[in-house]
Amino acid sequence: MIDYHVHTERCGHATGTVDLYAGAAAKKGIREIGFAEHAPMPEEIRGGLTMPVSEIEPYFKDVLECRTRFEGTVDVRLGMEVDYPLFHSFPAALFSDPRIDFLIGSCHFIDGWAFDHPAHVDGFRDRDIDDIYAAYFTIIESMVSSGLFDIVGHFDIVKKFGHRPRRDFLPAVERIARAMARGGVAVEINTGGLRHPVGEIYPSAEILRVLFEANVPATISSDAHTPDQVGYMLPRALEAAAAAGYTTIASFSGRKRHDITL
């Protein structure tokens, strides 16, 4: 079992140190844990969402020292979750930093609107739902085509509060899936959606089948924001992977993918 997307207190909206998360993984029999702290955003919008640039090095130090402490018990991986389109506050040098094991690309903003933040959910009332989905998938397609990331985070998080499109967006998903396959970009089967109003894993079973059929690799994650959420409902993620046809899941080291048999 692996868990490739967990956060810590450094991001401002999670709790717990790296050791508490790694310890929780060890207790639950999770053999690899991937720390994916939110990458820095500009100061004016960062509050409670990400760490400042000044905390990147302390974050790396914490994770790498945790790796040493838990050696032989849990394999600790160093990653980051990076918002796309990129903010100027993200140091471009991190894309080639040899200490990083994986980078998750995610979209949380559409034209400056934090659409997945509970404080801004009213924005769905002011916009056409199909326009929202179209804008979201356009960003995801551009993100995948950038070649900057190893994993697409919570592929269809735009559904977080239960808002569904009227149009069929599978053609857009199919284009993204082909681009992911060409670039070797994995999708995460993220159980975090089960904790939110949508009550569904990211991505949906239908989307996951499209991704599998396009030969897109998959990993699994809890998107934990507290130590007790480590491993949250991961058996459901494995079931979803198997139902879509997957026989392996992906892990990462030094930005290289390694496949683990289910």
C-alpha positions as CSV (number, residue, x, y, z in Angstrom):
1,M,0.0,0.0,0.0
2,I,1.2,3.5,-0.8
3,D,-0.1,7.0,-0.2
4,Y,1.2,9.6,-2.6
5,H,-0.4,12.9,-1.5
6,V,-0.3,14.1,2.1
7,H,0.1,17.5,3.6
8,T,1.5,18.8,6.9
9,E,1.1,21.8,9.1
10,R,3.4,23.9,6.9
11,C,0.6,24.6,4.3
12,G,-1.5,26.4,6.9
13,H,-4.7,24.4,6.5
14,A,-3.4,21.0,7.7
15,T,-2.1,19.8,11.0
16,G,0.7,17.5,12.1
17,T,4.4,17.1,11.5
18,V,6.1,14.8,8.9
19,D,6.9,12.3,11.7
20,L,3.3,12.1,12.7
21,Y,2.3,11.3,9.2
22,A,5.0,8.8,8.6
23,G,4.2,7.2,12.0
24,A,0.6,6.9,11.0
25,A,1.6,5.2,7.7
26,A,3.8,2.7,9.6
27,K,0.9,1.8,11.9
28,K,-1.4,1.2,9.0
29,G,1.0,-0.9,7.0
30,I,1.6,1.7,4.3
31,R,5.0,1.1,2.8
32,E,5.5,4.4,0.9
33,I,4.3,7.9,1.9
34,G,4.6,10.8,-0.5
35,F,4.7,14.3,1.1
36,A,3.2,16.8,-1.4
37,E,3.2,20.1,0.4
38,H,1.4,23.0,-1.4
39,A,4.0,25.0,-3.3
40,P,4.3,28.7,-2.5
41,M,1.7,31.1,-3.9
42,P,2.0,34.9,-4.0
43,E,1.9,36.5,-0.5
44,E,-1.4,38.3,-1.1
45,I,-3.3,35.0,-1.6
46,R,-1.1,32.6,0.3
47,G,-2.6,32.9,3.8
48,G,-3.9,29.5,5.0
49,L,-3.2,27.9,1.6
50,T,0.5,27.4,1.1
51,M,3.9,27.8,2.8
52,P,6.1,30.8,1.9
53,V,9.2,30.4,-0.3
54,S,11.3,30.7,2.9
55,E,9.9,27.4,4.2
56,I,10.8,25.3,1.2
57,E,14.3,24.4,2.4
58,P,13.1,23.6,6.0
59,Y,10.3,21.5,4.5
60,F,12.8,19.5,2.4
61,K,15.1,19.1,5.4
62,D,12.2,17.8,7.5
63,V,11.1,15.2,4.9
64,L,14.7,14.0,4.2
65,E,15.4,13.7,7.9
66,C,12.1,11.8,8.4
67,R,13.2,9.5,5.6
68,T,16.3,8.6,7.6
69,R,14.4,8.1,10.8
70,F,11.8,5.8,9.2
71,E,14.3,3.9,7.0
72,G,13.3,0.2,7.0
73,T,9.8,1.0,8.2
74,V,8.3,3.4,5.6
75,D,9.8,4.7,2.4
76,V,9.4,8.5,2.6
77,R,9.2,10.4,-0.7
78,L,9.6,14.1,-1.2
79,G,7.2,15.9,-3.4
80,M,5.2,19.0,-3.9
81,E,1.8,19.9,-5.2
82,V,2.1,22.8,-7.6
83,D,-0.7,25.0,-8.8
84,Y,-1.2,25.5,-12.5
85,P,-1.2,28.0,-14.2
86,L,2.0,28.6,-12.4
87,F,2.3,31.5,-10.0
88,H,5.4,33.7,-10.2
89,S,6.2,32.7,-6.6
90,F,7.1,29.1,-7.5
91,P,10.9,28.9,-8.0
92,A,11.4,27.4,-11.4
93,A,14.7,25.7,-10.2
94,L,12.6,23.2,-8.3
95,F,11.5,21.5,-11.5
96,S,15.1,20.2,-11.8
97,D,15.9,19.8,-8.1
98,P,17.4,16.3,-7.7
99,R,16.0,15.9,-4.2
100,I,12.4,15.9,-5.4
101,D,10.8,12.5,-6.1
102,F,7.6,13.7,-7.7
103,L,5.6,16.8,-8.6
104,I,1.8,16.8,-8.6
105,G,0.2,19.4,-10.9
106,S,-3.1,20.6,-9.7
107,C,-5.7,23.3,-10.6
108,H,-7.4,25.2,-7.7
109,F,-8.0,28.5,-9.4
110,I,-10.0,29.5,-12.5
111,D,-9.2,33.2,-13.5
112,G,-8.3,33.9,-9.9
113,W,-11.4,32.2,-8.4
114,A,-10.5,29.6,-5.8
115,F,-13.4,27.3,-7.0
116,D,-12.6,24.4,-4.6
117,H,-12.4,26.6,-1.4
118,P,-15.5,26.5,0.8
119,A,-15.3,30.3,1.3
120,H,-15.8,30.8,-2.4
121,V,-18.4,28.2,-3.3
122,D,-20.9,30.9,-4.1
123,G,-19.0,31.5,-7.3
124,F,-20.8,28.6,-8.8
125,R,-24.0,30.6,-8.7
126,D,-22.5,33.4,-10.8
127,R,-21.1,31.3,-13.6
128,D,-22.4,28.8,-16.1
129,I,-21.5,25.3,-15.0
130,D,-20.4,24.2,-18.5
131,D,-18.2,27.2,-18.8
132,I,-16.6,26.3,-15.5
133,Y,-15.9,22.7,-16.6
134,A,-14.6,23.9,-20.0
135,A,-12.2,26.3,-18.4
136,Y,-11.1,23.7,-15.9
137,F,-10.3,21.0,-18.4
138,T,-8.6,23.5,-20.7
139,I,-6.2,24.3,-17.8
140,I,-5.6,20.6,-17.1
141,E,-4.9,19.9,-20.7
142,S,-2.4,22.8,-20.8
143,M,-0.8,21.6,-17.5
144,V,-0.3,18.1,-18.9
145,S,1.1,19.4,-22.2
146,S,3.6,21.5,-20.2
147,G,5.6,18.4,-19.4
148,L,6.4,19.7,-16.0
149,F,4.6,17.2,-13.8
150,D,4.7,13.5,-12.9
151,I,1.1,13.3,-11.6
152,V,-2.2,15.0,-12.2
153,G,-3.8,15.8,-8.9
154,H,-7.5,15.2,-8.2
155,F,-8.3,15.1,-11.9
156,D,-11.9,16.2,-11.6
157,I,-11.9,18.2,-8.4
158,V,-14.2,20.7,-10.1
159,K,-17.0,18.4,-9.0
160,K,-16.0,18.8,-5.3
161,F,-19.2,20.5,-4.1
162,G,-21.5,18.3,-6.2
163,H,-21.9,20.6,-9.3
164,R,-22.2,18.5,-12.5
165,P,-22.0,19.7,-16.1
166,R,-24.8,19.6,-18.5
167,R,-22.5,18.9,-21.5
168,D,-20.5,15.7,-22.1
169,F,-16.9,16.5,-21.4
170,L,-15.5,13.0,-22.2
171,P,-14.0,14.3,-25.5
172,A,-11.9,16.7,-23.5
173,V,-11.0,14.0,-21.0
174,E,-10.0,11.7,-23.9
175,R,-7.7,14.4,-25.3
176,I,-6.1,14.9,-21.9
177,A,-5.7,11.2,-21.5
178,R,-3.8,10.9,-24.8
179,A,-1.5,13.7,-23.8
180,M,-0.9,12.1,-20.4
181,A,0.0,8.8,-22.0
182,R,2.4,10.4,-24.4
183,G,4.1,12.2,-21.6
184,G,4.1,9.3,-19.1
185,V,2.1,11.4,-16.7
186,A,0.2,9.5,-14.0
187,V,-3.3,10.1,-12.6
188,E,-3.8,9.9,-8.9
189,I,-6.8,7.9,-7.6
190,N,-7.5,10.3,-4.8
191,T,-9.9,9.4,-2.0
192,G,-10.1,12.9,-0.7
193,G,-13.4,13.4,-2.6
194,L,-15.1,11.0,-0.3
195,R,-14.6,13.5,2.5
196,H,-16.3,16.3,0.6
197,P,-19.9,17.0,-0.6
198,V,-19.5,15.1,-3.9
199,G,-18.8,11.9,-1.9
200,E,-16.8,10.4,-4.8
201,I,-13.3,9.5,-5.5
202,Y,-11.3,11.7,-7.9
203,P,-11.5,10.9,-10.8
204,S,-14.9,9.3,-11.4
205,A,-15.1,5.6,-12.5
206,E,-16.0,6.7,-16.0
207,I,-13.0,9.0,-16.3
208,L,-10.7,6.4,-14.8
209,R,-11.7,3.9,-17.4
210,V,-10.9,6.4,-20.2
211,L,-7.5,7.0,-18.6
212,F,-6.8,3.3,-18.3
213,E,-7.8,2.6,-21.9
214,A,-5.4,5.4,-23.0
215,N,-2.6,3.6,-21.1
216,V,-2.2,6.3,-18.4
217,P,-0.5,5.1,-15.3
218,A,-2.2,5.5,-11.9
219,T,-1.1,6.0,-8.3
220,I,-3.2,6.2,-5.2
221,S,-3.6,8.9,-2.5
222,S,-5.6,10.0,0.5
223,D,-4.9,13.8,0.2
224,A,-4.5,13.6,4.0
225,H,-4.5,16.9,5.9
226,T,-4.3,15.3,9.3
227,P,-2.2,12.3,10.4
228,D,-5.4,10.2,11.0
229,Q,-6.4,10.7,7.4
230,V,-3.2,8.9,6.1
231,G,-4.4,5.9,4.2
232,Y,-8.0,7.1,4.2
233,M,-10.2,4.7,2.3
234,L,-7.3,3.5,0.2
235,P,-8.8,0.0,-0.3
236,R,-11.6,1.9,-2.2
237,A,-8.9,3.4,-4.4
238,L,-7.4,0.0,-5.1
239,E,-10.9,-1.3,-5.9
240,A,-11.4,1.5,-8.3
241,A,-8.1,0.9,-10.0
242,A,-8.9,-2.8,-10.4
243,A,-12.4,-2.1,-11.7
244,A,-11.0,0.2,-14.4
245,G,-8.5,-2.5,-15.4
246,Y,-5.3,-1.5,-13.7
247,T,-3.0,-4.3,-12.5
248,T,-0.2,-2.0,-11.3
249,I,0.1,1.3,-9.5
250,A,2.9,3.8,-9.8
251,S,5.4,5.0,-7.2
252,F,8.2,7.6,-7.8
253,S,11.8,8.2,-6.9
254,G,13.9,10.9,-8.3
255,R,11.2,11.8,-10.8
256,K,11.3,8.2,-12.2
257,R,8.2,6.0,-12.1
258,H,8.2,2.5,-10.7
259,D,5.2,0.2,-11.1
260,I,3.9,-2.0,-8.3
261,T,1.8,-5.0,-9.0
262,L,-1.7,-4.8,-7.3
